[in-house]
Amino acid sequence: MNGSGMVFYVPGAILLIAVAIKVPSLKGTWRDPVIMPSCALLLIGSVVCVLSAPPTITAVNAFTGISNFSGPLVYCGMSALSASYLVLMIAWRGGPLPRIKRRTLLVVALYTLVIIAIVVLFGLAEVPVERTRDLDTYYANTPYMREMILLYLVFHTLATVALTVMCLSWLRMITGVTRTGLTLIVIGSCFDLSYQLVKYTSMAARWTGRDWDYLSTDVSPPLVAVAGVLVATGFALPRLGPPLTDNMRAWKRYRLQKPLWAELRELRGPATAEFRWWTSPVVRLTQQEITILDGILACAPYLDREIRDTAYAEALRRSVPPGDSGPVPRSRTGWARFRTRRPRSVPVPASPGPRQVTGARQSELEDAMVVADAAMLAAARIHVTSRHDEYAISETRLLETLEQPHTRVRLAQAIETSPIVAAARRRAALQE
């Protein structure tokens, strides 16, 4: 599998997808001291993964005509990745802007010197034999090449240790998705340190005349691949996590409200927005709710309270077991006691005397209210489609169940499945 490069290409693709997800956030915020370094880290990590794959190494060497040119190229990429770790941690830590800039410039300058030294040492080394998987162990005793490999490893280790120590010191002070990101970084850093330990061990074995090259060729690639994905995900999660959660919640609500949207979408004007495949769930939900509210406004003159009261009484009758004398408020005064803006309130009983309504009973009353509003809306939709002004009610009202997102979802479910709503729709159609 290592020879095919999949152990490197898969993490590289994952990191590239993460970059693509973050690109929209760059608009207007590309100067943010956290956003740009996090995107740079993901992009550099993706490039390094691709460049480290044996097929890519062979192609780069053939393209440049320089034996083992990919070696310093990958090491320079790893050094840049180490620098991006530290730069992003400095940005996360915060503080006065001049201090952040000063520390960032110090890190960039230090690792720039490391990269220059890698290039110079490679130019001085004699490496005529191309090695795609065991460059560090094969040339572990070669002058200048040995120093180049150690230089890259030592500074990568310093960055990884600093990263791990800083994250561990913050874990007890941070909560939420940021804490999860720090945990992933610490776990990824442990994999990275394991990778570096394997590299040091395999090179030391060469220095003592032993052949432990399998540690470098077979053990280290999976370790560094897992480390790269975990660390990059940990850095990206605080930025990607909240929008991802918002989009997941929006998609769920968008899907559940579709029956209500389908009932009302034809009532909106010709400016109805069309969804593209790339439209985010949050935008889809916003456009869907605009369409729903426009449809409600079109139906408002035809909303008949008598239809709602009749459907409410029928819904309660179907939910009350025989012998239960629970409250069945049907008057306008009684209906007002069941407004959904206070779903946990206890309704005042219709009969005199103090009395407590159980939680199950409260749920039945709220369900009945949702069904009643759905029936009134379904009938109004039939009338507004036929455009018979004699059915218009003089008072314009909006449905009470639209006040809360969870009741809009239940309204959509009632529109789709309730037999009471279907009956109200049929009766309205017969009046046309």
C-alpha positions as CSV (number, residue, x, y, z in Angstrom):
1,M,0.0,0.0,0.0
2,N,2.9,2.4,0.8
3,G,4.3,1.8,-2.7
4,S,0.9,2.9,-4.3
5,G,0.9,6.1,-2.2
6,M,-2.7,5.7,-1.0
7,V,-1.5,6.0,2.6
8,F,-0.5,9.6,1.6
9,Y,-3.0,10.4,-1.0
10,V,-6.1,9.7,1.1
11,P,-5.1,12.1,4.0
12,G,-4.0,14.7,1.4
13,A,-7.5,14.5,-0.2
14,I,-9.1,14.9,3.2
15,L,-7.1,18.0,4.0
16,L,-7.8,19.4,0.6
17,I,-11.5,19.0,1.1
18,A,-11.2,20.8,4.5
19,V,-9.4,23.7,2.7
20,A,-12.3,23.8,0.1
21,I,-14.8,24.0,3.0
22,K,-13.0,26.9,4.6
23,V,-12.4,28.9,1.4
24,P,-15.8,30.7,1.6
25,S,-14.9,32.0,5.1
26,L,-11.9,33.8,3.6
27,K,-14.2,36.4,1.9
28,G,-13.7,39.6,4.0
29,T,-11.8,37.8,6.7
30,W,-8.6,36.8,4.9
31,R,-6.6,39.2,7.2
32,D,-7.8,37.4,10.3
33,P,-4.8,36.2,12.3
34,V,-6.4,32.8,12.9
35,I,-8.3,32.1,9.6
36,M,-5.4,32.5,7.2
37,P,-2.8,30.4,9.2
38,S,-5.4,27.6,9.6
39,C,-6.1,27.6,5.9
40,A,-2.3,27.6,5.2
41,L,-1.8,24.7,7.6
42,L,-4.4,22.6,5.9
43,L,-3.1,23.5,2.4
44,I,0.5,22.8,3.3
45,G,-0.4,19.5,5.0
46,S,-2.3,18.4,1.9
47,V,0.6,19.3,-0.4
48,V,3.2,17.5,1.8
49,C,1.0,14.4,1.9
50,V,0.9,14.3,-1.9
51,L,4.6,15.1,-2.3
52,S,5.5,12.3,0.1
53,A,3.8,9.5,-1.9
54,P,6.3,7.3,-3.8
55,P,4.6,7.8,-7.2
56,T,4.8,11.6,-6.7
57,I,8.5,11.3,-5.6
58,T,9.3,9.4,-8.8
59,A,7.4,11.9,-11.0
60,V,9.1,14.9,-9.4
61,N,12.5,13.4,-9.7
62,A,11.9,12.6,-13.4
63,F,10.5,16.0,-14.1
64,T,13.4,17.9,-12.6
65,G,16.1,15.5,-13.7
66,I,17.7,15.7,-10.3
67,S,18.1,12.5,-8.4
68,N,16.3,12.6,-5.1
69,F,15.1,16.1,-5.6
70,S,11.8,15.2,-3.8
71,G,13.8,14.6,-0.6
72,P,14.6,18.3,0.3
73,L,11.2,19.3,-1.3
74,V,9.3,17.2,1.2
75,Y,11.6,18.2,4.1
76,C,11.1,21.9,3.3
77,G,7.3,21.3,3.2
78,M,7.5,19.5,6.6
79,S,9.4,22.5,8.0
80,A,6.9,24.9,6.6
81,L,4.1,22.8,8.2
82,S,6.0,22.9,11.6
83,A,6.2,26.7,11.3
84,S,2.5,26.9,10.5
85,Y,1.7,24.9,13.7
86,L,3.5,27.4,15.8
87,V,2.2,30.5,14.0
88,L,-1.4,29.3,14.4
89,M,-0.8,28.5,18.1
90,I,0.5,32.0,18.6
91,A,-2.6,33.4,17.0
92,W,-4.8,31.1,19.2
93,R,-3.0,32.2,22.3
94,G,-3.7,35.9,21.5
95,G,-2.4,38.9,23.3
96,P,-1.2,42.4,22.2
97,L,-0.9,42.6,18.4
98,P,2.7,43.8,18.3
99,R,3.7,40.7,20.4
100,I,1.8,38.4,18.2
101,K,3.5,39.8,15.1
102,R,6.9,39.7,16.7
103,R,6.6,36.1,17.7
104,T,5.2,35.1,14.3
105,L,8.1,36.8,12.5
106,L,10.6,35.0,14.8
107,V,9.0,31.6,14.0
108,V,8.9,32.4,10.2
109,A,12.5,33.6,10.2
110,L,13.8,30.6,12.1
111,Y,12.1,28.1,9.9
112,T,13.1,30.0,6.8
113,L,16.7,29.6,7.8
114,V,16.0,25.9,8.3
115,I,14.6,25.6,4.8
116,I,17.6,27.4,3.3
117,A,19.9,25.2,5.2
118,I,18.1,22.1,3.9
119,V,18.6,23.3,0.3
120,V,22.3,24.1,0.9
121,L,23.1,20.8,2.5
122,F,21.3,18.9,-0.3
123,G,23.4,20.8,-2.8
124,L,26.6,19.7,-1.1
125,A,25.6,16.1,-0.7
126,E,26.3,13.3,-3.1
127,V,23.1,11.3,-3.6
128,P,23.3,9.6,-7.0
129,V,21.0,6.6,-6.3
130,E,17.2,7.5,-6.3
131,R,15.4,6.3,-3.2
132,T,11.6,6.7,-3.1
133,R,10.9,5.1,0.3
134,D,14.1,4.9,2.4
135,L,16.0,8.1,1.6
136,D,16.7,8.9,5.2
137,T,18.0,5.5,6.2
138,Y,19.9,4.8,2.9
139,Y,21.8,8.0,3.2
140,A,22.0,8.1,7.0
141,N,25.8,8.0,6.9
142,T,26.3,10.3,3.8
143,P,28.0,13.6,4.7
144,Y,25.7,16.6,4.4
145,M,22.7,14.4,3.7
146,R,22.9,13.1,7.2
147,E,22.9,16.6,8.6
148,M,20.1,17.7,6.3
149,I,17.8,14.9,7.5
150,L,18.7,15.5,11.2
151,L,18.1,19.2,10.8
152,Y,14.6,18.6,9.5
153,L,13.8,16.0,12.1
154,V,15.1,18.1,15.1
155,F,13.1,21.2,14.2
156,H,10.0,19.2,13.4
157,T,10.4,17.6,16.8
158,L,10.8,21.0,18.5
159,A,7.6,22.3,16.9
160,T,5.6,19.1,17.7
161,V,6.7,19.2,21.4
162,A,5.9,22.9,21.7
163,L,2.5,22.3,20.1
164,T,1.7,19.4,22.5
165,V,2.8,21.2,25.6
166,M,0.7,24.3,24.7
167,C,-2.4,22.3,23.9
168,L,-2.1,20.2,27.1
169,S,-1.8,23.4,29.2
170,W,-5.0,24.8,27.7
171,L,-7.1,21.6,27.9
172,R,-8.3,22.3,31.4
173,M,-9.2,25.9,30.7
174,I,-11.2,25.3,27.4
175,T,-14.6,23.8,26.8
176,G,-16.8,22.9,23.9
177,V,-15.7,22.3,20.3
178,T,-12.3,24.1,20.9
179,R,-11.5,21.5,23.6
180,T,-12.3,18.8,21.2
181,G,-10.0,20.4,18.6
182,L,-7.2,20.6,21.2
183,T,-7.7,16.9,22.1
184,L,-7.3,15.9,18.5
185,I,-4.2,18.0,18.2
186,V,-2.6,16.3,21.2
187,I,-3.5,12.8,19.9
188,G,-2.2,13.7,16.5
189,S,1.0,15.1,18.0
190,C,1.5,11.8,19.9
191,F,1.3,10.0,16.5
192,D,3.7,12.5,15.0
193,L,6.2,12.1,17.9
194,S,5.9,8.3,17.4
195,Y,6.8,8.8,13.7
196,Q,9.8,10.9,14.6
197,L,10.9,8.3,17.2
198,V,10.7,5.6,14.5
199,K,12.8,7.8,12.2
200,Y,15.5,8.5,14.8
201,T,15.6,4.8,15.7
202,S,16.0,3.6,12.1
203,M,18.8,6.1,11.5
204,A,20.6,5.2,14.7
205,A,20.4,1.6,13.7
206,R,22.2,2.5,10.5
207,W,24.9,4.4,12.4
208,T,25.5,1.2,14.5
209,G,25.6,-1.1,11.6
210,R,22.1,-2.6,11.9
211,D,19.4,-2.7,9.3
212,W,16.0,-1.6,10.8
213,D,14.9,0.1,7.6
214,Y,11.4,-1.4,7.9
215,L,10.7,1.0,10.7
216,S,11.2,3.9,8.3
217,T,9.5,2.3,5.2
218,D,6.6,0.4,6.7
219,V,5.9,1.8,10.2
220,S,6.4,5.5,9.8
221,P,4.1,6.3,6.8
222,P,0.8,5.4,8.5
223,L,1.9,7.2,11.7
224,V,2.6,10.5,10.0
225,A,-0.5,10.2,7.8
226,V,-2.8,9.7,10.8
227,A,-0.9,12.5,12.7
228,G,-1.4,15.0,9.8
229,V,-5.1,14.4,9.6
230,L,-5.7,14.5,13.3
231,V,-3.6,17.7,13.9
232,A,-5.1,19.5,10.8
233,T,-8.6,18.5,11.9
234,G,-8.0,19.7,15.4
235,F,-6.9,23.1,14.1
236,A,-9.9,23.3,11.7
237,L,-12.6,22.1,14.0
238,P,-13.0,25.3,16.1
239,R,-13.7,27.1,12.8
240,L,-15.6,24.3,10.9
241,G,-17.4,22.8,13.9
242,P,-20.1,25.6,14.6
243,P,-21.0,26.2,10.9
244,L,-21.1,22.5,10.3
245,T,-23.5,22.0,13.3
246,D,-25.6,24.9,12.1
247,N,-25.9,23.4,8.6
248,M,-26.8,20.0,9.9
249,R,-29.6,21.5,12.1
250,A,-30.8,23.6,9.2
251,W,-30.8,20.6,6.8
252,K,-32.9,18.7,9.3
253,R,-35.5,21.5,9.7
254,Y,-35.5,22.1,6.0
255,R,-36.3,18.5,5.3
256,L,-39.0,18.3,8.0
257,Q,-40.7,21.5,6.8
258,K,-40.9,20.4,3.2
259,P,-44.6,19.4,3.3
260,L,-45.5,22.9,4.5
261,W,-43.3,24.5,1.9
262,A,-44.8,22.2,-0.9
263,E,-48.3,23.3,0.3
264,L,-47.6,27.0,0.0
265,R,-44.8,27.4,-2.6
266,E,-47.2,28.0,-5.5
267,L,-48.8,31.0,-3.7
268,R,-45.6,33.0,-3.8
269,G,-44.9,35.4,-6.7
270,P,-42.7,34.7,-9.7
271,A,-39.5,35.7,-7.7
272,T,-39.4,32.3,-6.0
273,A,-35.7,31.4,-5.4
274,E,-34.3,28.3,-7.1
275,F,-31.9,26.1,-5.1
276,R,-28.6,25.1,-6.7
277,W,-26.8,21.9,-5.7
278,W,-24.1,24.0,-3.9
279,T,-26.7,26.1,-1.9
280,S,-25.9,25.6,1.8
281,P,-28.6,24.2,4.1
282,V,-28.8,27.4,6.1
283,V,-29.6,29.4,2.9
284,R,-32.0,26.7,1.8
285,L,-33.8,26.9,5.1
286,T,-34.0,30.7,5.0
287,Q,-35.4,30.7,1.4
288,Q,-37.8,28.0,2.4
289,E,-39.1,29.9,5.4
290,I,-39.5,33.1,3.3
291,T,-41.6,31.1,0.9
292,I,-43.7,29.6,3.7
293,L,-44.3,33.1,5.3
294,D,-45.2,34.6,1.9
295,G,-47.7,31.8,1.4
296,I,-49.2,32.4,4.9
297,L,-49.6,36.1,4.1
298,A,-51.4,35.1,0.9
299,C,-53.7,32.8,2.9
300,A,-54.2,35.2,5.8
301,P,-57.5,36.8,4.6
302,Y,-59.0,33.3,4.2
303,L,-58.0,31.9,7.6
304,D,-61.3,30.9,9.2
305,R,-61.4,30.6,13.0
306,E,-64.5,28.5,12.8
307,I,-62.6,25.8,10.8
308,R,-59.8,25.9,13.3
309,D,-62.2,25.5,16.3
310,T,-64.0,22.6,14.7
311,A,-60.7,20.8,13.9
312,Y,-59.4,21.5,17.4
313,A,-62.4,19.9,19.0
314,E,-62.2,16.9,16.6
315,A,-58.5,16.5,17.4
316,L,-59.1,16.6,21.1
317,R,-62.0,14.1,20.8
318,R,-59.8,11.6,19.0
319,S,-57.0,12.0,21.6
320,V,-59.2,11.8,24.8
321,P,-60.0,8.2,26.0
322,P,-63.6,7.4,26.9
323,G,-64.5,8.6,30.4
324,D,-61.8,11.3,30.5
325,S,-63.4,14.7,31.2
326,G,-60.3,16.8,30.4
327,P,-60.6,20.4,29.4
328,V,-61.8,21.0,25.8
329,P,-61.6,24.8,25.4
330,R,-63.3,25.7,22.1
331,S,-64.1,29.4,22.6
332,R,-61.8,32.1,21.5
333,T,-60.9,32.8,25.1
334,G,-60.0,29.2,25.7
335,W,-57.9,29.0,22.5
336,A,-55.8,31.9,23.6
337,R,-54.7,30.0,26.7
338,F,-52.8,27.5,24.4
339,R,-50.5,29.8,22.6
340,T,-47.3,28.0,21.6
341,R,-45.0,30.8,22.7
342,R,-45.3,29.3,26.2
343,P,-45.3,25.5,25.5
344,R,-44.6,24.6,29.1
345,S,-47.3,26.7,30.7
346,V,-50.3,24.9,32.3
347,P,-53.7,25.8,30.7
348,V,-56.5,27.1,32.9
349,P,-59.2,24.4,33.1
350,A,-62.6,25.0,31.6
351,S,-64.4,23.7,34.6
352,P,-64.2,25.7,37.9
353,G,-61.8,24.7,40.7
354,P,-58.1,24.2,41.0
355,R,-56.7,21.4,38.8
356,Q,-53.4,20.3,37.4
357,V,-53.0,19.2,33.8
358,T,-50.5,16.4,33.3
359,G,-47.6,16.7,30.9
360,A,-49.2,14.1,28.6
361,R,-52.4,16.1,28.6
362,Q,-50.5,19.3,27.8
363,S,-48.9,17.6,24.8
364,E,-52.3,16.4,23.6
365,L,-53.6,20.0,23.7
366,E,-50.6,21.3,21.9
367,D,-50.9,18.6,19.2
368,A,-54.6,19.5,18.8
369,M,-53.7,23.1,18.3
370,V,-51.2,22.3,15.6
371,V,-53.7,20.1,13.8
372,A,-56.3,22.8,14.0
373,D,-54.0,25.4,12.5
374,A,-53.0,23.0,9.8
375,A,-56.7,22.4,8.9
376,M,-57.4,26.1,8.8
377,L,-54.4,26.7,6.6
378,A,-55.2,23.8,4.2
379,A,-58.8,25.2,3.8
380,A,-57.5,28.7,3.3
381,R,-55.0,27.5,0.7
382,I,-57.9,26.0,-1.4
383,H,-59.8,29.3,-1.2
384,V,-56.9,31.6,-2.1
385,T,-56.1,29.4,-5.1
386,S,-59.7,29.7,-6.3
387,R,-59.6,33.5,-5.7
388,H,-63.2,33.6,-4.4
389,D,-63.4,36.9,-2.5
390,E,-66.7,36.0,-0.8
391,Y,-64.8,33.5,1.4
392,A,-62.4,36.1,2.7
393,I,-62.6,36.9,6.4
394,S,-62.6,40.5,7.3
395,E,-59.9,40.1,10.0
396,T,-56.4,39.2,8.9
397,R,-54.7,36.6,11.2
398,L,-51.5,34.7,11.2
399,L,-51.2,31.1,12.5
400,E,-50.1,30.9,16.1
401,T,-48.1,27.7,15.5
402,L,-45.6,29.7,13.3
403,E,-44.2,31.4,16.3
404,Q,-41.7,28.6,17.2
405,P,-39.5,26.5,14.9
406,H,-40.5,23.2,16.5
407,T,-44.2,24.0,16.0
408,R,-43.6,24.8,12.3
409,V,-42.2,21.4,11.9
410,R,-45.2,19.8,13.6
411,L,-47.5,22.0,11.4
412,A,-45.7,20.5,8.3
413,Q,-46.2,17.0,9.7
414,A,-49.9,17.7,10.3
415,I,-50.3,19.1,6.7
416,E,-48.9,15.9,5.3
417,T,-50.4,13.2,7.5
418,S,-53.4,14.3,9.6
419,P,-56.8,12.9,8.4
420,I,-58.5,15.9,10.1
421,V,-56.5,18.3,7.8
422,A,-57.4,16.2,4.8
423,A,-61.1,16.4,5.7
424,A,-60.9,20.2,6.1
425,R,-59.2,20.4,2.7
426,R,-62.0,18.3,1.1
427,R,-64.7,20.4,2.6
428,A,-63.1,23.6,1.4
429,A,-62.8,22.1,-2.1
430,L,-66.5,21.2,-2.1
431,Q,-67.4,24.8,-1.4
432,E,-65.7,25.9,-4.6
